[in-house]
Amino acid sequence: MRQLLEVEHLNYRYDGTGAVLRDINFSVQENERVGIVGGNGAGKSTLIWCILGLLKAEGAIRLFGERPSRRNLSRVGVVFQNPEDMLFMPTLLDDVALPLINRGDATESAIARAQEVLGQMGLQNLVKRPAAQTSLGERKRASIAAALAGCPDILMLDEPTAELDGRSVRQLKETLTRLKVAQLITSHNLGFLQDLTSRTLVLSEGAIIAEGPSNEILSDTSLIERAGLI
């Protein structure tokens, strides 16, 4: 399969502190779902931010075989942990259409695409509501709709199950399972990743200490305990 993301010897440190990420190496292939787990402060979110160029790291990052650029970053959909970072317009329809309009799509086609992806997320009856009048689970799915609107080749999700109840986690898992797009997902929810992903990376103190099939990695109690997850 084609490699969409390649990370080689990635290192990052905040000014005046020790290394936050240390010699990170991994890749994500077409249509693959990869999980990243680690305790608080392990570097999961920092890794996502470095890939997106929000933080300047040392090492090599390649998206679709090239160095990250505005052009190939447009092929990456991002879902941040807090949906309010993405949903702030008068309606969910406006929220999802806005990125398309900003990139130059005609308003009519942007709205049509926004309605389509909101429908895929099961939110077709909520398109005229503001995010504040929806549940957290609905806002999470609306954030995914906003990320999918531009037809990305890879979707990156940072702690998508945070603060969700069991029913909302199940609905989110079902939604992500249906998507025909590569996914890189950070999460503390081991059961969620075990059901959803084929491969998992374990971060501890900024380094990958294990990588392999999700069923094997996430059922290794001693490894998960060493990583600070239980």
DOBANU-584903 format. One line per 10 residues: for each residue x, y, z of N, C-alpha, C. Coordinates in Angstrom, 2 decimals, padded with zeros to 5 digits, m for minus. Example, Ala and Ser with C-alpha at 12.3 -4.5 7.8 and 13.67 -1.06 7.14 Angstrom:
013.19 m005.69 007.80 012.30 m004.50 007.80 013.20 m003.30 007.80; 012.85 m002.25 007.08 013.67 m001.06 007.14 012.90 000.03 007.87
This chain:
000.84 m001.20 000.00 000.00 000.00 000.00 000.88 001.26 000.00; 000.32 002.34 m000.49 001.04 003.61 m000.58 001.19 004.25 000.81; 002.38 004.74 001.10 002.61 005.43 002.36 002.18 006.88 002.24; 001.29 007.30 003.15 000.80 008.67 003.14 001.60 009.57 004.06; 002.07 009.01 005.18 002.83 009.79 006.16 004.05 008.99 006.57; 005.21 009.66 006.56 006.44 009.06 007.03 007.12 010.03 008.00; 007.47 009.54 009.17 008.15 010.33 010.19 009.46 009.61 010.51; 010.57 010.34 010.39 011.88 009.73 010.60 012.73 010.60 011.53; 013.20 009.99 012.61 014.14 010.61 013.55 013.65 012.00 014.01; 012.38 012.05 014.37 011.77 013.31 014.79 012.13 013.59 016.24
012.61 014.80 016.48 012.94 015.24 017.83 012.36 016.64 018.05; 011.88 016.84 019.27 011.35 018.17 019.60 011.58 018.46 021.07; 011.96 019.71 021.36 012.07 020.15 022.75 011.55 021.57 022.86; 010.86 021.85 023.97 010.46 023.22 024.26 011.68 023.98 024.75; 011.68 025.28 024.55 012.82 026.11 024.97 013.11 025.91 026.45; 014.37 025.62 026.72 014.81 025.53 028.11 014.37 024.28 028.84; 013.85 023.27 028.12 013.41 022.04 028.77 014.07 020.85 028.10; 013.85 019.69 028.69 014.35 018.47 028.09 013.54 018.09 026.86; 013.96 017.02 026.19 013.30 016.57 024.97 011.86 016.14 025.26; 010.94 016.60 024.41 009.54 016.20 024.51 009.28 015.00 023.60
009.92 015.00 022.43 009.87 013.86 021.52 011.30 013.44 021.19; 011.56 012.12 021.20 012.92 011.64 021.01 012.96 010.53 019.96; 013.56 010.84 018.81 013.83 009.88 017.75 012.58 009.06 017.37; 011.54 009.78 016.96 010.27 009.15 016.59 010.33 008.70 015.13; 009.99 007.42 014.90 009.98 006.85 013.55 008.73 006.01 013.37; 007.91 006.34 012.36 006.76 005.50 012.03 006.18 005.99 010.70; 005.23 005.23 010.17 004.56 005.62 008.93 003.09 005.22 009.01; 002.28 005.81 008.15 000.86 005.47 008.02 000.59 005.22 006.55; m000.02 004.09 006.26 m000.30 003.72 004.88 m001.73 004.04 004.48; m001.99 003.98 003.22 m003.31 004.27 002.67 m004.38 003.40 003.32
m005.45 004.04 003.80 m006.61 003.38 004.43 m006.29 002.68 005.74; m005.09 002.88 006.29 m004.73 002.27 007.57 m005.22 003.14 008.72; m005.61 002.51 009.84 m005.97 003.23 011.05 m004.93 002.89 012.12; m004.21 003.91 012.58 m003.10 003.74 013.52 m003.41 004.50 014.80; m003.24 003.86 015.93 m003.45 004.49 017.22 m002.15 004.91 017.87; m002.21 005.95 018.68 m001.07 006.39 019.49 m001.55 006.51 020.92; m000.91 005.79 021.84 m001.28 005.84 023.25 m000.08 006.26 024.08; m000.36 006.75 025.26 000.68 007.16 026.19 000.06 007.92 027.33; 000.73 007.96 028.45 000.22 008.69 029.60 000.24 010.19 029.37; m000.31 010.93 030.32 m000.29 012.39 030.22 001.15 012.87 030.14
001.42 013.77 029.17 002.76 014.28 028.99 003.68 013.41 028.19; 003.16 012.33 027.61 004.01 011.43 026.83 004.42 012.04 025.50; 003.66 013.03 025.01 004.01 013.69 023.75 003.07 013.42 022.61; 001.88 012.87 022.89 000.96 012.50 021.81 000.49 013.71 021.01; m000.04 014.70 021.70 m000.53 015.89 021.00 000.61 016.66 020.35; 001.75 016.73 021.04 002.91 017.42 020.47 003.32 016.78 019.16; 003.26 015.47 019.08 003.61 014.77 017.85 002.68 015.19 016.71; 001.39 015.25 016.97 000.43 015.68 015.94 000.75 017.11 015.50; 001.01 017.99 016.46 001.30 019.39 016.13 002.57 019.52 015.29; 003.57 018.69 015.58 004.81 018.71 014.79 004.55 018.25 013.36
003.76 017.22 013.19 003.44 016.72 011.85 002.74 017.81 011.04; 001.87 018.55 011.70 001.11 019.61 011.02 001.91 020.89 010.82; 003.11 020.94 011.37 003.93 022.13 011.23 003.58 023.23 012.21; 002.71 022.94 013.20 002.37 023.94 014.21 003.52 024.14 015.19; 004.38 023.12 015.30 005.60 023.21 016.08 006.76 022.80 015.18; 007.90 023.46 015.32 009.06 023.20 014.49 009.93 022.13 015.13; 010.02 020.98 014.49 010.77 019.85 015.03 011.98 019.55 014.15; 012.92 018.81 014.70 014.05 018.30 013.95 013.69 016.92 013.41; 014.28 016.57 012.26 014.00 015.28 011.66 013.23 015.44 010.37; 012.76 014.32 009.83 012.10 014.33 008.53 010.63 013.95 008.66
009.78 014.73 008.01 008.35 014.42 007.89 008.00 014.49 006.41; 007.38 013.44 005.91 006.94 013.43 004.52 005.45 013.12 004.46; 004.72 013.95 003.75 003.31 013.71 003.48 003.17 013.41 001.99; 002.65 012.23 001.68 002.46 011.81 000.30 003.78 011.88 m000.47; 004.89 011.52 000.23 006.20 011.46 m000.38 006.94 012.77 m000.47; 006.37 013.86 000.06 007.01 015.16 m000.05 007.07 015.84 001.33; 007.93 016.84 001.44 007.97 017.63 002.66 006.63 018.35 002.84; 006.19 018.54 004.09 004.91 019.23 004.30 004.91 020.63 003.67; 003.82 020.95 003.03 003.64 022.25 002.39 002.17 022.60 002.47; 001.86 023.82 002.14 000.45 024.23 002.18 m000.38 023.35 001.26
000.21 022.94 000.14 m000.53 022.14 m000.83 m000.86 020.75 m000.29; 000.15 020.05 000.26 m000.17 018.69 000.71 m000.82 018.66 002.09; m000.63 019.71 002.90 m001.35 019.77 004.18 m002.85 019.94 003.96; m003.24 020.46 002.79 m004.66 020.59 002.48 m005.31 019.22 002.30; m004.50 018.17 002.16 m005.01 016.80 002.01 m005.10 016.08 003.36; m004.85 016.82 004.44 m004.91 016.26 005.80 m006.09 016.88 006.53; m006.97 016.05 007.07 m008.06 016.54 007.91 m007.67 016.40 009.37; m007.97 017.40 010.17 m007.56 017.42 011.58 m008.78 017.62 012.47; m008.87 016.81 013.53 m009.93 016.96 014.52 m009.25 017.15 015.88; m009.35 018.36 016.42 m008.72 018.64 017.71 m009.58 018.14 018.86
m008.97 018.02 020.04 m009.67 017.46 021.19 m010.91 018.27 021.58; m010.81 019.58 021.51 m011.92 020.46 021.90 m012.70 020.86 020.65; m013.92 020.38 020.46 m014.67 020.71 019.24 m014.96 022.19 019.10; m014.97 022.93 020.22 m015.24 024.36 020.13 m014.14 025.10 019.37; m012.96 024.48 019.23 m011.90 025.08 018.43 m012.26 025.12 016.95; m013.23 024.28 016.55 m013.59 024.17 015.15 m015.01 024.63 014.87; m015.84 024.75 015.90 m017.27 025.03 015.73 m017.61 026.34 016.44; m017.77 027.41 015.69 m018.03 028.72 016.30 m018.95 029.60 015.45; m019.44 029.07 014.34 m020.32 029.82 013.46 m021.77 029.73 013.94; m022.69 030.47 013.33 m024.09 030.45 013.78 m024.76 029.07 013.70
m024.36 028.24 012.73 m024.95 026.90 012.60 m023.85 025.90 012.28; m024.15 024.60 012.50 m023.21 023.55 012.12 m022.95 023.57 010.62; m023.97 023.88 009.84 m023.80 023.95 008.39 m022.77 025.02 008.03; m022.85 026.16 008.68 m021.88 027.22 008.45 m020.48 026.79 008.86; m020.38 026.09 010.00 m019.08 025.63 010.49 m018.39 024.72 009.47; m019.14 023.80 008.90 m018.55 022.83 007.99 m018.28 023.43 006.62; m019.12 024.35 006.21 m018.93 024.98 004.90 m017.79 026.00 004.89; m017.51 026.61 006.05 m016.55 027.71 006.11 m015.17 027.37 005.54; m014.55 026.24 005.91 m013.22 025.95 005.36 m013.23 025.83 003.84; m014.32 025.33 003.28 m014.42 025.19 001.83 m014.53 026.56 001.16
m015.33 027.43 001.76 m015.46 028.79 001.21 m014.13 029.53 001.32; m013.42 029.33 002.43 m012.13 030.00 002.62 m011.09 029.56 001.61; m011.20 028.32 001.12 m010.22 027.86 000.14 m010.62 028.22 m001.30; m011.80 028.85 m001.44 m012.19 029.35 m002.74 m013.35 028.64 m003.41; m013.96 027.65 m002.73 m015.12 026.97 m003.32 m016.31 027.93 m003.38; m017.15 027.74 m004.38 m018.37 028.53 m004.48 m019.26 028.23 m003.28; m019.96 029.23 m002.78 m020.79 029.07 m001.58 m021.81 027.95 m001.76; m022.45 027.89 m002.91 m023.48 026.87 m003.14 m022.90 025.46 m003.06; m021.73 025.23 m003.67 m021.14 023.90 m003.64 m020.60 023.58 m002.24; m020.09 024.60 m001.54 m019.60 024.38 m000.18 m020.74 023.95 000.74
m021.88 024.60 000.62 m023.04 024.24 001.44 m023.54 022.84 001.11; m023.55 022.50 m000.17 m023.99 021.16 m000.57 m023.07 020.09 000.00; m021.76 020.35 m000.04 m020.80 019.39 000.51 m020.95 019.31 002.03; m021.15 020.44 002.69 m021.34 020.45 004.14 m022.57 019.63 004.54; m023.66 019.78 003.80 m024.86 018.99 004.08 m024.59 017.50 003.90; m023.79 017.17 002.88 m023.47 015.77 002.60 m022.70 015.13 003.76; m021.64 015.79 004.22 m020.82 015.17 005.26 m021.52 015.20 006.62; m022.32 016.22 006.89 m023.10 016.21 008.13 m024.09 015.06 008.12; m024.66 014.78 006.95 m025.54 013.63 006.83 m024.80 012.32 007.07; m023.56 012.21 006.57 m022.77 011.01 006.81 m022.49 010.80 008.29
m022.42 011.88 009.03 m022.19 011.81 010.48 m023.48 011.63 011.27; m024.62 011.48 010.58 m025.90 011.33 011.26 m026.44 012.61 011.86; m026.03 013.75 011.31 m026.41 015.05 011.87 m027.31 015.84 010.93; m027.95 015.18 010.00 m028.74 015.86 008.98 m029.90 016.68 009.58; m030.36 016.31 010.75 m031.46 017.05 011.38 m030.98 018.21 012.25; m029.65 018.39 012.32 m029.10 019.42 013.21 m028.34 020.50 012.45; m028.44 020.51 011.14 m027.58 021.39 010.35 m027.83 022.87 010.63; m029.04 023.22 011.07 m029.36 024.63 011.33 m029.16 025.02 012.79; m028.68 024.10 013.60 m028.46 024.42 015.01 m027.04 024.94 015.23; m026.87 025.84 016.19 m025.51 026.21 016.59 m024.91 025.08 017.43
m023.59 025.00 017.44 m022.93 023.94 018.19 m023.33 023.94 019.66; m023.56 025.11 020.23 m023.90 025.23 021.66 m025.20 024.51 022.01; m026.04 024.26 021.00 m027.32 023.58 021.26 m027.28 022.10 020.89; m026.09 021.54 020.82 m025.93 020.11 020.54 m025.15 019.45 021.67; m025.21 018.13 021.73 m024.48 017.39 022.75 m022.99 017.34 022.39; m022.17 016.96 023.37 m020.73 016.86 023.11 m020.45 015.82 022.03; m021.15 014.69 022.08 m020.96 013.66 021.06 m021.32 014.17 019.67; m022.38 014.95 019.58 m022.77 015.53 018.29 m021.74 016.56 017.82; m021.19 017.31 018.76 m020.15 018.29 018.37 m018.89 017.58 017.89; m018.55 016.47 018.51 m017.39 015.71 018.06 m017.60 015.22 016.63
m018.80 014.71 016.35 m019.07 014.23 014.99 m019.12 015.39 013.99; m019.61 016.54 014.43 m019.61 017.71 013.55 m018.18 018.16 013.24; m017.28 018.04 014.21 m015.88 018.36 013.98 m015.27 017.43 012.93; m015.64 016.16 013.00 m015.16 015.22 011.99 m015.72 015.59 010.62; m017.00 015.98 010.59 m017.60 016.41 009.32 m016.82 017.59 008.73; m016.45 018.55 009.58 m015.69 019.70 009.11 m014.34 019.27 008.55; m013.71 018.29 009.19 m012.42 017.81 008.72 m012.55 017.01 007.42; m013.68 016.33 007.25 m013.88 015.50 006.06 m014.37 016.29 004.85; m014.87 017.49 005.09 m015.50 018.25 004.01 m014.56 018.46 002.83; m013.28 018.63 003.10 m012.31 018.85 002.03 m011.78 017.59 001.39
m012.39 016.43 001.67 m012.01 015.13 001.09 m010.54 014.81 001.35; m010.11 014.76 002.62 m008.70 014.48 002.92 m008.33 013.03 002.62; m007.04 012.80 002.46 m006.52 011.44 002.29 m006.13 010.81 003.61; m005.90 011.65 004.63 m005.58 011.15 005.96 m006.26 012.05 006.99; m006.79 011.43 008.03 m007.52 012.13 009.09 m006.75 011.93 010.39; m006.42 013.04 011.08 m005.72 012.98 012.35 m006.66 013.45 013.44; m006.83 012.62 014.47 m007.77 012.92 015.55 m007.03 012.87 016.88; m007.13 013.95 017.65 m006.46 014.06 018.94 m007.48 013.86 020.06; m007.39 012.73 020.75 m008.27 012.40 021.87 m009.75 012.56 021.51; m010.24 011.88 020.48 m011.63 012.09 020.05 m012.67 011.61 021.05
m012.31 010.71 021.97 m013.30 010.20 022.92 m013.30 010.95 024.25; m012.46 011.96 024.39 m012.35 012.68 025.67 m013.70 013.22 026.11; m014.10 012.87 027.35 m015.32 013.35 027.99 m016.60 012.77 027.40; m016.51 011.82 026.50 m017.72 011.23 025.93 m018.22 010.09 026.80; m019.56 009.93 026.84 m020.13 008.77 027.53 m020.03 007.53 026.64; m020.39 006.39 027.21 m020.22 005.13 026.50 m020.97 005.07 025.18; m022.20 005.57 025.16 m022.99 005.53 023.93 m022.35 006.40 022.85; m021.87 007.58 023.23 m021.24 008.47 022.25 m019.94 007.88 021.72; m019.19 007.19 022.59 m017.96 006.53 022.14 m018.29 005.45 021.12; m019.34 004.67 021.38 m019.73 003.63 020.44 m020.16 004.23 019.10
m020.92 005.31 019.12 m021.35 005.96 017.89 m020.15 006.51 017.12; m019.19 007.08 017.84 m018.01 007.62 017.19 m017.19 006.51 016.55; m017.05 005.41 017.26 m016.29 004.27 016.73 m016.95 003.74 015.45; m018.26 003.62 015.47 m018.97 003.16 014.28 m018.79 004.13 013.12; m018.80 005.42 013.41 m018.60 006.43 012.38 m017.22 006.31 011.75; m016.19 006.22 012.59 m014.83 006.17 012.07 m014.55 004.86 011.32; m015.19 003.79 011.75 m015.01 002.50 011.08 m015.53 002.55 009.64; m016.59 003.32 009.42 m017.18 003.40 008.07 m016.36 004.25 007.11; m015.53 005.13 007.63 m014.82 006.07 006.77 m013.71 005.39 005.98; m013.67 005.63 004.70 m012.63 005.08 003.82 m011.50 006.09 003.68
m010.82 006.33 004.79 m009.72 007.29 004.81 m008.74 006.84 005.89; m007.44 007.03 005.64 m006.43 006.69 006.64 m006.64 007.55 007.88; m006.35 006.97 009.05 m006.59 007.68 010.30 m005.40 007.50 011.25; m005.02 008.60 011.90 m004.01 008.58 012.96 m004.70 009.14 014.19; m004.82 008.32 015.26 m005.69 008.66 016.38 m004.93 008.56 017.69; m004.86 009.67 018.44 m004.34 009.60 019.80 m005.52 009.41 020.76; m005.32 008.58 021.78 m006.42 008.35 022.72 m005.90 007.65 023.97; m006.58 007.95 025.10 m006.37 007.19 026.33 m007.32 005.99 026.39; m008.30 005.93 025.48 m009.32 004.89 025.52 m008.80 003.66 024.79; m008.26 002.71 025.56 m007.59 001.56 024.96 m008.58 000.65 024.24
m009.76 000.45 024.82 m010.77 m000.39 024.17 m011.21 000.19 022.84; m011.38 001.48 022.79 m011.75 002.18 021.56 m010.72 001.92 020.47; m009.44 002.08 020.79 m008.39 001.87 019.79 m008.24 000.39 019.43; m008.43 m000.48 020.38 m008.30 m001.91 020.11 m009.34 m002.37 019.11; m010.54 m001.82 019.20 m011.61 m002.19 018.27 m011.44 m001.52 016.91; m010.82 m000.34 016.89 m010.84 000.49 015.69 m009.59 000.40 014.84; m008.42 000.29 015.48 m007.16 000.41 014.75 m006.52 m000.96 014.50; m005.68 m001.00 013.49 m004.95 m002.23 013.19 m003.56 m002.23 013.83; m003.04 m001.04 014.13 m001.68 m000.92 014.68 m001.64 000.21 015.69; m000.84 000.03 016.73 m000.74 001.04 017.78 000.72 001.30 018.14
001.02 002.59 018.36 002.32 003.01 018.87 002.15 003.40 020.34; 003.12 003.03 021.17 003.08 003.38 022.59 004.18 004.39 022.87; 003.79 005.57 023.34 004.73 006.63 023.69 004.94 006.67 025.20; 006.19 006.84 025.60 006.51 007.04 027.01 007.70 007.99 027.09; 007.51 009.09 027.81 008.56 010.09 027.97 009.13 010.53 026.62; 008.24 010.68 025.64 008.61 011.22 024.35 009.21 010.25 023.37; 009.27 008.97 023.71 009.85 007.97 022.80 008.85 006.85 022.56; 008.94 006.23 021.38 008.11 005.06 021.09 008.77 003.85 021.75; 008.09 003.26 022.71 008.65 002.10 023.41 008.09 000.78 022.89; 007.05 000.84 022.07 006.50 m000.38 021.47 005.63 000.00 020.29
005.54 m000.89 019.33 004.69 m000.70 018.15 004.32 m002.08 017.62; 003.06 m002.25 017.24 002.65 m003.53 016.71 001.14 m003.61 016.56; 000.62 m004.82 016.24 m000.82 m004.99 016.10 m001.56 m004.55 017.36; m002.63 m003.80 017.18 m003.33 m003.22 018.32 m003.78 m004.27 019.32; m004.30 m005.40 018.84 m004.77 m006.42 019.77 m003.66 m006.91 020.68; m002.45 m007.06 020.14 m001.34 m007.53 020.94 m000.82 m006.44 021.87; m000.61 m005.26 021.33 m000.04 m004.17 022.12 m000.95 m003.79 023.28; m002.24 m003.64 023.00 m003.16 m003.11 024.00 m003.66 m004.16 024.99; m003.31 m005.41 024.77 m003.63 m006.45 025.75 m002.41 m006.84 026.58; m001.28 m006.17 026.35 m000.06 m006.43 027.10 m000.08 m005.56 028.36
m000.54 m006.14 029.45 m000.77 m005.38 030.68 000.51 m004.75 031.21; 001.61 m005.49 031.18 002.86 m004.95 031.72 003.34 m003.76 030.89; 003.18 m003.84 029.57 003.57 m002.72 028.70 002.70 m001.50 028.95; 001.39 m001.71 029.04 000.47 m000.60 029.25 000.70 000.04 030.62; 001.04 m000.77 031.62 001.35 m000.23 032.94 002.64 000.58 032.90; 003.63 000.09 032.17 004.91 000.80 032.05 004.73 002.14 031.36; 003.77 002.21 030.46 003.49 003.45 029.74 002.63 004.43 030.54; 002.20 004.03 031.73 001.43 004.92 032.59 m000.04 005.01 032.24; m000.56 003.97 031.58 m001.95 004.01 031.14 m002.89 003.29 032.10; m002.35 002.49 032.99 m003.16 001.82 034.03 m002.39 001.87 035.35
